[in-house]
Amino acid sequence: TDSGRPYFVMELVKGDPLNDYCDAHKMPLPERLALFRHVCEAIHHAHQKAIIHRDIKPSNVLVTEIDGKVVPKVIDFGIAKALNQKLTERTLYTSFQSIVGTPLYMSPEQARLSGVDVDTRSDVYSLGVLLFELIAGVTPFEKDRLANAALDEVCRIIREEEVPGLRKRLSTITAEEATEISTRRGTDSDNLSRLARGDLETIVAKSLAKDRARRYDSVNSLADDIGRYLECRPILAAPESAVYFLRKFVKRNRRVMMATSLVLLLCLAVGVGIRQTIGKGQAEDQLTSLIQEGVSNAALLGDFGRAHHDLDLAKSRVDSWWFDMMEGQILLLESQHRRAIRSLKKAKISRPDSTAIEAMLTLAYAKQGDEEKHFSG
């Protein structure tokens, strides 16, 4: 100003809060995730300029349309913190002796009054809450609960209580709420629950880890995993396993793998000696039924409910030992190792010389042993 007072001139953003815009346009989940990636890019840009936002929430992300293109704008850096710079006494007072941010979206370190340093991973947590709400239509902690609690209790909840997973949180809402939420996402409640498991739940859980050392190390890493999910590529947050990478490969190459999976199923049937025990015509009829019902393909794609359902439909048309073997295979892919062992042992009674059953049993016992070592440790 003329008197020497510094000031900022900022862009006037005319738009709707992120959640309101997405719900009003009944934006499906893939489009919401693509929009979320742009929000991450904006926050990452701020981090590169050594600025932490510390108050990321839907009302601080306005969505507008420019030349027909949907564009998110991150606003209100009013409580942002400068990194690696000397802070004023007022900022120190605010940081160390009161709560900075919005409780529903606040990281555990922001809810401490001990002066624990807040870094860029605090924004990763807030973005995780934003992502949670974009997917599930609700925040991890119930709004009414935090609104009605005393400040000390709010801080305790944020610091100490584990954030529920997507599926667990969705199970707490009413059927009417689930229908309304899924309709705003252009789907139904069953499909929303299915989409909320697996990689998306893993990404959200990593973003919302209480220990910031277990979160994504940067907003850019979070955005990258969202991109990997949208492209059906293995996410970095997922545990490394051959089965997981195979499922992702199949999902990216559905048409090619549709035929390939049929060949694999045929080879499996031949390998366990099914043609040695039943007539050729009957064998082909059983194989055709199982192939058409897509048991193996559904299991490879991770749709275990469909795999079990289709196998049950074929139960009356196949030998019991083969049914048990296929059920064991599905359960093994599903990481249900104890149940897989029970099914495979039943199959082995009728086929004691089957190398396929023996190989799956060996793997199941090994996996069960690993789990017992993990939990006992």
C-alpha positions as CSV (number, residue, x, y, z in Angstrom):
1,T,0.0,0.0,0.0
2,D,1.0,3.7,0.0
3,S,1.8,3.3,3.6
4,G,4.2,0.4,3.0
5,R,1.8,-2.3,4.2
6,P,2.4,-5.6,2.2
7,Y,-0.6,-7.4,0.7
8,F,-1.4,-10.2,-1.7
9,V,-3.7,-10.0,-4.7
10,M,-5.2,-13.4,-5.3
11,E,-7.3,-15.0,-8.0
12,L,-11.1,-14.8,-7.5
13,V,-12.3,-18.4,-7.9
14,K,-15.9,-19.0,-8.7
15,G,-16.8,-22.7,-8.3
16,D,-18.4,-25.3,-6.1
17,P,-16.8,-27.3,-3.3
18,L,-15.3,-30.6,-4.5
19,N,-17.8,-33.0,-3.1
20,D,-20.8,-30.8,-4.0
21,Y,-19.6,-30.6,-7.6
22,C,-19.0,-34.3,-7.9
23,D,-22.4,-35.2,-6.4
24,A,-24.3,-32.7,-8.4
25,H,-22.9,-34.1,-11.6
26,K,-23.2,-37.8,-10.4
27,M,-19.6,-38.2,-11.2
28,P,-18.5,-41.9,-11.3
29,L,-15.6,-43.0,-9.3
30,P,-12.9,-43.1,-12.0
31,E,-13.7,-39.4,-12.8
32,R,-13.6,-38.5,-9.2
33,L,-10.2,-40.1,-8.8
34,A,-8.9,-38.3,-11.9
35,L,-10.0,-35.0,-10.4
36,F,-8.4,-35.9,-7.1
37,R,-5.1,-36.4,-8.9
38,H,-5.3,-32.8,-10.1
39,V,-5.8,-31.7,-6.5
40,C,-2.7,-33.7,-5.5
41,E,-0.8,-32.0,-8.2
42,A,-1.8,-28.6,-6.8
43,I,-0.7,-29.5,-3.3
44,H,2.5,-31.0,-4.6
45,H,3.3,-27.7,-6.3
46,A,2.8,-25.9,-3.0
47,H,5.1,-28.4,-1.2
48,Q,7.8,-27.7,-3.9
49,K,7.5,-24.0,-2.9
50,A,8.1,-25.1,0.8
51,I,4.4,-24.5,1.8
52,I,2.2,-26.9,3.8
53,H,-1.5,-26.2,3.4
54,R,-2.7,-27.8,6.8
55,D,-6.4,-27.2,6.1
56,I,-7.3,-29.4,3.1
57,K,-11.0,-30.1,3.0
58,P,-13.8,-30.1,0.3
59,S,-14.7,-26.4,0.9
60,N,-11.1,-25.4,0.2
61,V,-11.1,-27.2,-3.1
62,L,-13.3,-25.4,-5.5
63,V,-14.2,-26.9,-8.9
64,T,-14.8,-24.7,-11.9
65,E,-15.1,-25.2,-15.6
66,I,-12.7,-23.5,-18.0
67,D,-13.3,-23.9,-21.8
68,G,-15.5,-26.9,-21.0
69,K,-12.7,-28.6,-18.9
70,V,-13.3,-29.4,-15.2
71,V,-10.5,-27.7,-13.2
72,P,-10.1,-27.9,-9.4
73,K,-8.6,-24.9,-7.5
74,V,-7.1,-25.2,-4.0
75,I,-7.8,-22.1,-2.0
76,D,-7.4,-20.7,1.6
77,F,-3.8,-21.0,2.5
78,G,-4.6,-18.8,5.5
79,I,-3.1,-21.3,8.0
80,A,-0.4,-22.6,5.7
81,K,3.1,-23.1,7.2
82,A,6.3,-22.1,5.6
83,L,9.0,-24.8,5.6
84,N,12.6,-24.1,6.6
85,Q,11.9,-20.5,7.4
86,K,11.9,-18.6,10.7
87,L,8.4,-18.5,12.0
88,T,6.8,-15.5,13.8
89,E,5.9,-15.7,17.5
90,R,2.2,-15.6,16.5
91,T,2.7,-18.7,14.3
92,L,4.6,-20.5,17.0
93,Y,1.9,-19.8,19.5
94,T,-0.8,-21.0,17.1
95,S,1.1,-24.1,16.2
96,F,2.1,-25.2,19.7
97,Q,-0.8,-24.1,21.9
98,S,-4.0,-24.5,19.9
99,I,-5.5,-26.6,17.2
100,V,-4.8,-25.6,13.6
101,G,-7.1,-27.0,10.9
102,T,-10.5,-28.7,10.6
103,P,-10.8,-31.7,13.0
104,L,-12.6,-34.0,10.4
105,Y,-9.6,-33.7,8.1
106,M,-6.8,-33.0,10.6
107,S,-3.7,-35.2,10.9
108,P,-2.8,-36.8,14.3
109,E,0.3,-34.6,14.6
110,Q,-1.9,-31.5,14.1
111,A,-4.0,-32.6,17.0
112,R,-1.0,-32.6,19.4
113,L,-0.2,-29.6,21.6
114,S,3.3,-30.7,22.2
115,G,4.9,-28.9,19.4
116,V,5.6,-32.0,17.2
117,D,6.8,-30.7,13.9
118,V,4.2,-30.8,11.1
119,D,5.6,-31.7,7.7
120,T,4.2,-32.4,4.2
121,R,2.9,-35.8,5.3
122,S,0.2,-34.0,7.3
123,D,-1.3,-32.9,4.0
124,V,-1.0,-36.5,2.8
125,Y,-3.3,-37.5,5.7
126,S,-5.8,-34.7,4.9
127,L,-5.9,-35.7,1.3
128,G,-6.5,-39.3,2.4
129,V,-9.6,-38.1,4.3
130,L,-10.7,-36.2,1.2
131,L,-10.2,-39.3,-0.9
132,F,-12.1,-41.4,1.6
133,E,-15.1,-39.0,1.4
134,L,-14.9,-38.9,-2.4
135,I,-15.2,-42.7,-2.5
136,A,-17.5,-43.5,0.4
137,G,-19.6,-40.3,0.7
138,V,-18.7,-40.1,4.4
139,T,-15.7,-39.1,6.5
140,P,-13.7,-41.7,8.4
141,F,-14.9,-40.4,11.8
142,E,-18.6,-39.4,12.1
143,K,-19.2,-35.7,11.9
144,D,-21.8,-35.6,14.7
145,R,-19.4,-37.4,17.0
146,L,-16.6,-34.9,16.6
147,A,-19.0,-32.0,16.6
148,N,-20.5,-33.0,19.9
149,A,-17.3,-33.9,21.7
150,A,-15.1,-31.6,23.9
151,L,-11.9,-30.4,22.3
152,D,-9.7,-32.7,24.4
153,E,-11.8,-35.7,23.3
154,V,-11.7,-34.6,19.6
155,C,-7.9,-34.5,19.8
156,R,-7.8,-37.9,21.5
157,I,-9.9,-39.5,18.8
158,I,-7.8,-38.0,16.0
159,R,-4.5,-39.0,17.7
160,E,-5.4,-42.4,19.1
161,E,-8.3,-44.1,17.4
162,E,-7.6,-46.2,14.4
163,V,-9.3,-44.9,11.2
164,P,-11.9,-47.5,10.0
165,G,-11.3,-49.0,6.6
166,L,-13.6,-48.1,3.7
167,R,-15.6,-51.3,3.8
168,K,-16.0,-51.1,7.6
169,R,-17.2,-47.5,7.5
170,L,-19.6,-48.2,4.6
171,S,-21.1,-51.1,6.7
172,T,-22.1,-48.5,9.4
173,I,-24.4,-46.5,7.2
174,T,-28.1,-47.2,6.6
175,A,-29.4,-48.8,3.4
176,E,-31.1,-45.5,2.5
177,E,-27.8,-43.6,2.9
178,A,-25.9,-46.3,0.9
179,T,-28.4,-46.0,-1.9
180,E,-28.2,-42.2,-2.0
181,I,-24.4,-42.2,-1.9
182,S,-24.1,-44.8,-4.7
183,T,-26.6,-43.0,-6.9
184,R,-24.5,-39.9,-6.7
185,R,-21.7,-42.0,-8.0
186,G,-23.7,-43.5,-10.9
187,T,-23.7,-47.0,-9.4
188,D,-25.5,-49.2,-6.9
189,S,-24.6,-49.9,-3.3
190,D,-23.3,-53.4,-3.9
191,N,-20.9,-52.2,-6.6
192,L,-19.8,-49.3,-4.5
193,S,-18.8,-51.8,-1.7
194,R,-17.0,-53.9,-4.2
195,L,-15.1,-50.9,-5.6
196,A,-14.2,-49.8,-2.0
197,R,-12.1,-52.9,-1.4
198,G,-8.7,-54.0,-2.6
199,D,-6.3,-51.4,-4.0
200,L,-8.5,-48.3,-3.2
201,E,-8.8,-49.4,0.4
202,T,-5.0,-50.0,0.6
203,I,-4.3,-46.5,-0.9
204,V,-6.6,-44.8,1.6
205,A,-5.3,-46.8,4.5
206,K,-1.7,-45.9,3.7
207,S,-2.6,-42.2,3.4
208,L,-4.4,-42.3,6.8
209,A,-1.8,-44.2,8.8
210,K,-1.4,-42.7,12.4
211,D,2.3,-43.0,12.1
212,R,3.4,-40.6,9.4
213,A,6.4,-42.7,8.7
214,R,4.0,-45.3,7.3
215,R,2.2,-42.9,5.0
216,Y,3.1,-42.0,1.5
217,D,6.3,-40.0,1.7
218,S,4.9,-37.3,-0.6
219,V,1.7,-36.2,-2.2
220,N,3.2,-37.1,-5.6
221,S,3.5,-40.7,-4.5
222,L,-0.1,-40.7,-3.5
223,A,-1.1,-39.3,-6.9
224,D,1.1,-41.8,-8.7
225,D,-0.7,-44.7,-7.0
226,I,-4.1,-43.3,-7.9
227,G,-2.9,-43.2,-11.5
228,R,-1.7,-46.8,-11.3
229,Y,-5.1,-47.8,-10.0
230,L,-6.9,-46.1,-12.8
231,E,-4.6,-47.8,-15.4
232,C,-5.0,-51.2,-13.7
233,R,-1.3,-51.3,-12.9
234,P,0.1,-52.7,-9.6
235,I,0.1,-50.0,-6.9
236,L,3.2,-49.2,-4.9
237,A,1.3,-49.5,-1.6
238,A,0.2,-53.1,-2.2
239,P,2.1,-56.1,-0.8
240,E,4.3,-57.7,-3.4
241,S,3.1,-61.1,-4.5
242,A,3.0,-63.0,-7.7
243,V,-0.8,-63.5,-7.5
244,Y,-1.4,-59.7,-7.1
245,F,0.7,-58.8,-10.1
246,L,-1.0,-61.5,-12.1
247,R,-4.4,-60.2,-11.3
248,K,-3.3,-56.7,-12.4
249,F,-1.9,-58.0,-15.6
250,V,-5.1,-59.9,-16.4
251,K,-7.2,-56.8,-15.7
252,R,-5.2,-54.7,-18.1
253,N,-5.4,-57.4,-20.8
254,R,-8.9,-58.8,-20.3
255,R,-9.4,-59.8,-24.0
256,V,-6.1,-61.6,-24.4
257,M,-6.3,-63.3,-21.0
258,M,-9.9,-64.4,-21.5
259,A,-8.7,-67.0,-24.0
260,T,-5.5,-67.7,-22.1
261,S,-7.3,-68.4,-18.8
262,L,-9.4,-71.0,-20.6
263,V,-6.2,-72.7,-21.8
264,L,-4.8,-72.7,-18.3
265,L,-7.9,-74.3,-16.9
266,L,-7.8,-76.9,-19.6
267,C,-4.1,-77.7,-18.8
268,L,-4.9,-77.9,-15.1
269,A,-7.7,-80.4,-15.8
270,V,-5.4,-82.5,-17.9
271,G,-2.5,-82.2,-15.5
272,V,-4.5,-83.7,-12.6
273,G,-5.5,-86.7,-14.7
274,I,-9.2,-86.1,-15.1
275,R,-9.2,-87.8,-18.4
276,Q,-7.7,-90.9,-16.8
277,T,-10.7,-91.4,-14.6
278,I,-13.8,-90.4,-16.7
279,G,-14.8,-90.9,-20.3
280,K,-13.6,-88.4,-22.9
281,G,-17.1,-87.1,-23.8
282,Q,-18.0,-86.6,-20.1
283,A,-14.7,-84.9,-19.4
284,E,-15.2,-82.4,-22.2
285,D,-18.7,-81.8,-21.0
286,Q,-17.5,-81.0,-17.5
287,L,-14.6,-78.9,-18.7
288,T,-17.0,-76.9,-21.0
289,S,-19.4,-76.2,-18.2
290,L,-16.7,-75.0,-15.9
291,I,-15.0,-72.9,-18.6
292,Q,-18.3,-71.3,-19.6
293,E,-19.0,-70.4,-16.0
294,G,-15.6,-68.7,-15.8
295,V,-14.5,-70.1,-12.4
296,S,-10.8,-69.7,-13.1
297,N,-11.1,-66.4,-14.8
298,A,-13.2,-64.9,-12.0
299,A,-10.6,-66.0,-9.4
300,L,-7.7,-64.6,-11.4
301,L,-9.6,-61.2,-11.5
302,G,-10.1,-61.3,-7.8
303,D,-13.9,-61.7,-8.0
304,F,-13.9,-64.5,-5.5
305,G,-17.6,-64.3,-4.7
306,R,-18.4,-64.9,-8.4
307,A,-15.8,-67.7,-8.5
308,H,-17.4,-69.5,-5.6
309,H,-20.9,-69.0,-6.9
310,D,-20.1,-70.4,-10.3
311,L,-18.2,-73.3,-8.9
312,D,-21.3,-74.1,-6.7
313,L,-23.4,-74.1,-9.8
314,A,-21.1,-76.7,-11.4
315,K,-20.9,-78.9,-8.3
316,S,-23.5,-81.4,-9.5
317,R,-21.8,-81.9,-12.8
318,V,-18.2,-82.6,-11.6
319,D,-16.5,-85.2,-9.4
320,S,-16.4,-84.2,-5.7
321,W,-12.6,-84.4,-5.6
322,W,-12.2,-81.9,-8.5
323,F,-14.7,-79.6,-6.9
324,D,-12.7,-79.7,-3.7
325,M,-9.5,-79.0,-5.6
326,M,-10.9,-76.0,-7.5
327,E,-12.4,-74.7,-4.2
328,G,-9.0,-75.0,-2.6
329,Q,-7.4,-73.2,-5.5
330,I,-9.8,-70.3,-5.2
331,L,-9.3,-70.1,-1.4
332,L,-5.6,-70.2,-1.8
333,L,-5.8,-67.2,-4.2
334,E,-8.1,-65.6,-1.6
335,S,-5.5,-66.1,1.1
336,Q,-7.9,-68.3,3.1
337,H,-5.1,-70.7,3.8
338,R,-6.7,-72.9,6.5
339,R,-9.9,-73.4,4.5
340,A,-7.8,-74.1,1.4
341,I,-5.9,-76.8,3.2
342,R,-9.2,-78.5,4.4
343,S,-10.6,-78.5,0.8
344,L,-7.3,-79.7,-0.8
345,K,-6.9,-82.5,1.8
346,K,-10.4,-83.7,1.0
347,A,-9.4,-83.8,-2.7
348,K,-6.1,-85.6,-1.9
349,I,-8.0,-88.5,-0.3
350,S,-9.4,-89.4,-3.7
351,R,-6.3,-88.3,-5.7
352,P,-3.3,-89.1,-3.5
353,D,-0.9,-89.1,-6.5
354,S,-2.0,-85.7,-7.9
355,T,1.0,-83.4,-8.2
356,A,-1.2,-80.4,-8.7
357,I,-3.0,-80.9,-5.4
358,E,0.2,-81.7,-3.6
359,A,1.8,-78.5,-4.9
360,M,-1.1,-76.3,-3.8
361,L,-1.1,-78.1,-0.4
362,T,2.6,-77.4,0.0
363,L,2.0,-73.7,-0.8
364,A,-1.0,-73.4,1.5
365,Y,1.0,-74.9,4.5
366,A,3.9,-72.6,3.8
367,K,1.6,-69.5,3.7
368,Q,-0.2,-70.6,6.9
369,G,3.2,-71.0,8.6
370,D,4.2,-67.5,7.6
371,E,1.0,-66.1,9.0
372,E,1.5,-68.0,12.3
373,K,5.0,-66.7,12.6
374,H,3.9,-63.2,11.9
375,F,1.1,-63.2,14.5
376,S,3.2,-65.0,17.1
377,G,6.0,-62.4,16.6
